[in-house]
Amino acid sequence: MGILEKISEIEKEIARTQKNKATEYHLGLLKAKLAKYRAQLLEPSKSASSKGEGFDVMKSGDARVALIGFPSVGKSTFLSLMTSTASEAASYEFTTLTCIPGVIEYKGANIQLLDLPGIIEGAAQGKGRGRQVIAVARTADVVIMMLDATKGEVQRSLLEKELESVGIRLNKHKPNIYFKVYNKIDQISMEEVDRLARKPDSVVISCGMKLNLDYLLEVLWEYLALTCIYTKKRGQRPDFTDAIILRKGASVEHVCHRIHRSLASQFKYALVWGTSTKYSPQRVGLTHTMEHEDVIQIVKK
C-alpha cells in the first residue's frame, strides 16, 4: 500500500470514529500517523531530483518570498513586473512548470521572489506538482497567496486547506508568515474591491493595470520585518550604497557578526546615529537595539 492509500485509509477511519474520551487516545495516534505520512509526501523523490525539475532553487539575498496560487492567477506577470526576471505568462493554465526565481530590490535589500507552479486541489496529497511546490513554500520567510479577485472566496479556502494540512501556519510569526494578494481587481466592482481590501492580511492589486503594487511592497517589507543598517568609518561619511540587512530587533552584536565573525570579540564601543538613540551620535554597547536606517561606527579595542 502506497503513502496516498495509507493517508486515505487513516482519513476514513478518523471520519468514522466517534469522538469521545474513550477514543481520544486512538484518534491522537491516527492523527500522528497522518501527519507523518503527509510529511513523507513532501520529501523529494529520487527520480524527481535526478531529472532536475527546477524546484531546488538556492536561497539567496536577504529574504525569500514564495508566490503561491492556482494556475493563471497572474503570478508570472507579477514576477515580471516586480523583478527583472521574465516568467512565461499566458491566459491558459499551467504555463509555469518549474520554480522561477527573481530578485526585488527594495530599500537596499535584495528579496528573492519565487514564482511557483500553479497549485491544484489535492496538492498536499501529491497531486500534480503540489508537494514540490509546498515543500519550497516551507523554506520561505513569507508566503504570498495570490488569488483571482473574480473567483470569490473559493480559491482562498482551498489554498488555506492545502497549506494548513502540511503544517504551514497561516498568519503566524515563525515559522511561516503569509498574506493574501487579490489580483485582477480591474475586473470586479469598486464595492468588491473595497470589501477585499478590508479583509485582514490582504492586499488588492492589478498586474494588468499596475495598480497598488507600491503599497504591496510596503506591506511585504513590514511582513519580512527587515532593517537596513549603514556603516561609517572614523573621519568618513556613512556608506549609503551598501546596507547591512538584518531582522527587526537586531542588536549591535548582530551587526558585528554580519561584518566579521571576530569583530564582536574585538569590540570596545559603537557610535550610533538614528532613531534608536536619544541623541546623535550616542555611545552604545553590544546589546543596543538598532532601528531602520541607523548609522553605526564601531570602535575596536
JOSULMO-V55903 format. One record per residue. RES is the residue in one small letter. PHI is phi in degrees with one decimal (NA if undefined). Layout:
# JOSULMO-V55903
res=RES phi=PHI
res=RES phi=PHI
This chain:
# JOSULMO-V55903
res=m phi=NA
res=g phi=-76.9
res=i phi=-63.1
res=l phi=-60.9
res=e phi=-66.5
res=k phi=-62.9
res=i phi=-61.2
res=s phi=-61.2
res=e phi=-64.3
res=i phi=-64.9
res=e phi=-61.0
res=k phi=-66.3
res=e phi=-66.4
res=i phi=-62.0
res=a phi=-64.7
res=r phi=-92.5
res=t phi=-86.7
res=q phi=-70.7
res=k phi=-88.9
res=n phi=-156.2
res=k phi=-63.6
res=a phi=-68.3
res=t phi=-101.0
res=e phi=-57.8
res=y phi=-65.2
res=h phi=-62.3
res=l phi=-65.6
res=g phi=-62.9
res=l phi=-64.2
res=l phi=-62.7
res=k phi=-66.2
res=a phi=-65.5
res=k phi=-63.2
res=l phi=-61.2
res=a phi=-62.8
res=k phi=-63.7
res=y phi=-66.8
res=r phi=-66.2
res=a phi=-64.8
res=q phi=-64.5
res=l phi=-63.5
res=l phi=-81.2
res=e phi=-73.9
res=p phi=-63.2
res=s phi=-75.7
res=k phi=-62.7
res=s phi=-66.8
res=a phi=-68.7
res=s phi=-70.3
res=s phi=-71.6
res=k phi=-81.2
res=g phi=63.2
res=e phi=-79.5
res=g phi=91.0
res=f phi=-93.3
res=d phi=-83.8
res=v phi=-98.1
res=m phi=-64.8
res=k phi=-71.8
res=s phi=-144.0
res=g phi=80.3
res=d phi=-92.5
res=a phi=-161.7
res=r phi=-120.9
res=v phi=-122.3
res=a phi=-102.3
res=l phi=-103.1
res=i phi=-125.2
res=g phi=174.7
res=f phi=-74.6
res=p phi=-58.0
res=s phi=62.6
res=v phi=-97.0
res=g phi=108.8
res=k phi=-63.9
res=s phi=-65.2
res=t phi=-64.6
res=f phi=-61.8
res=l phi=-59.8
res=s phi=-65.3
res=l phi=-73.9
res=m phi=-88.0
res=t phi=-131.1
res=s phi=-93.1
res=t phi=-91.1
res=a phi=-97.3
res=s phi=-110.4
res=e phi=-56.7
res=a phi=-127.0
res=a phi=-155.6
res=s phi=-87.9
res=y phi=-134.5
res=e phi=-81.7
res=f phi=61.4
res=t phi=-70.7
res=t phi=-81.5
res=l phi=-107.1
res=t phi=-130.6
res=c phi=-82.9
res=i phi=-111.4
res=p phi=-92.6
res=g phi=-141.6
res=v phi=-127.4
res=i phi=-95.9
res=e phi=-98.3
res=y phi=-147.0
res=k phi=53.3
res=g phi=84.2
res=a phi=-103.3
res=n phi=-105.0
res=i phi=-107.2
res=q phi=-75.8
res=l phi=-111.5
res=l phi=-106.4
res=d phi=-89.0
res=l phi=-90.7
res=p phi=-56.0
res=g phi=-56.1
res=i phi=-85.8
res=i phi=-123.7
res=e phi=-61.2
res=g phi=93.2
res=a phi=-60.9
res=a phi=-63.1
res=q phi=-92.1
res=g phi=100.8
res=k phi=-70.6
res=g phi=59.8
res=r phi=-106.2
res=g phi=-56.7
res=r phi=-69.8
res=q phi=-67.4
res=v phi=-61.3
res=i phi=-67.5
res=a phi=-61.2
res=v phi=-68.2
res=a phi=-58.8
res=r phi=-67.3
res=t phi=-87.4
res=a phi=-85.1
res=d phi=-76.5
res=v phi=-140.0
res=v phi=-110.7
res=i phi=-96.6
res=m phi=-93.7
res=m phi=-90.4
res=l phi=-122.6
res=d phi=-86.0
res=a phi=-61.7
res=t phi=-81.4
res=k phi=-110.3
res=g phi=58.8
res=e phi=-93.8
res=v phi=-61.7
res=q phi=-60.9
res=r phi=-60.3
res=s phi=-65.3
res=l phi=-66.9
res=l phi=-66.8
res=e phi=-59.3
res=k phi=-63.2
res=e phi=-63.5
res=l phi=-72.0
res=e phi=-67.1
res=s phi=-68.2
res=v phi=-112.7
res=g phi=86.5
res=i phi=-82.8
res=r phi=-79.9
res=l phi=-90.6
res=n phi=54.2
res=k phi=-121.3
res=h phi=-79.2
res=k phi=60.1
res=p phi=-86.9
res=n phi=-128.3
res=i phi=-121.0
res=y phi=-143.6
res=f phi=-144.0
res=k phi=-97.7
res=v phi=-125.0
res=y phi=-88.1
res=n phi=-94.0
res=k phi=65.2
res=i phi=-71.4
res=d phi=-72.6
res=q phi=-104.4
res=i phi=-127.1
res=s phi=-72.8
res=m phi=-62.8
res=e phi=-63.0
res=e phi=-71.2
res=v phi=-58.3
res=d phi=-62.3
res=r phi=-65.2
res=l phi=-66.8
res=a phi=-64.1
res=r phi=-85.8
res=k phi=-71.7
res=p phi=-63.6
res=d phi=56.7
res=s phi=-132.4
res=v phi=-133.8
res=v phi=-104.6
res=i phi=-141.6
res=s phi=-137.8
res=c phi=-68.0
res=g phi=-61.7
res=m phi=-106.7
res=k phi=55.1
res=l phi=-97.6
res=n phi=68.9
res=l phi=-69.9
res=d phi=-64.3
res=y phi=-65.5
res=l phi=-60.1
res=l phi=-62.5
res=e phi=-62.4
res=v phi=-65.0
res=l phi=-59.7
res=w phi=-59.8
res=e phi=-65.0
res=y phi=-67.1
res=l phi=-72.4
res=a phi=56.0
res=l phi=-97.7
res=t phi=-134.9
res=c phi=-96.8
res=i phi=-119.6
res=y phi=-106.6
res=t phi=-102.1
res=k phi=-141.9
res=k phi=-91.3
res=r phi=-58.3
res=g phi=79.3
res=q phi=-122.8
res=r phi=-77.4
res=p phi=-60.3
res=d phi=-91.8
res=f phi=-89.2
res=t phi=-93.2
res=d phi=-138.1
res=a phi=-80.8
res=i phi=-93.4
res=i phi=-100.3
res=l phi=-131.9
res=r phi=-79.4
res=k phi=-56.5
res=g phi=91.6
res=a phi=-66.5
res=s phi=-102.4
res=v phi=-59.5
res=e phi=-62.3
res=h phi=-62.0
res=v phi=-62.3
res=c phi=-59.7
res=h phi=-63.5
res=r phi=-68.6
res=i phi=-71.8
res=h phi=-163.5
res=r phi=-64.0
res=s phi=-97.1
res=l phi=-65.5
res=a phi=-62.1
res=s phi=-72.3
res=q phi=-98.4
res=f phi=-68.5
res=k phi=-107.8
res=y phi=-165.4
res=a phi=-133.3
res=l phi=-106.3
res=v phi=-125.6
res=w phi=-111.7
res=g phi=141.1
res=t phi=-75.0
res=s phi=-83.2
res=t phi=-110.0
res=k phi=-79.8
res=y phi=-150.0
res=s phi=-121.1
res=p phi=-82.7
res=q phi=-117.1
res=r phi=-80.4
res=v phi=-134.2
res=g phi=-106.0
res=l phi=-64.6
res=t phi=-86.9
res=h phi=-61.6
res=t phi=-86.6
res=m phi=-84.9
res=e phi=-124.9
res=h phi=-57.1
res=e phi=67.8
res=d phi=-67.0
res=v phi=-113.2
res=i phi=-129.5
res=q phi=-121.5
res=i phi=-99.1
res=v phi=-108.7
res=k phi=-92.8
res=k phi=-63.9
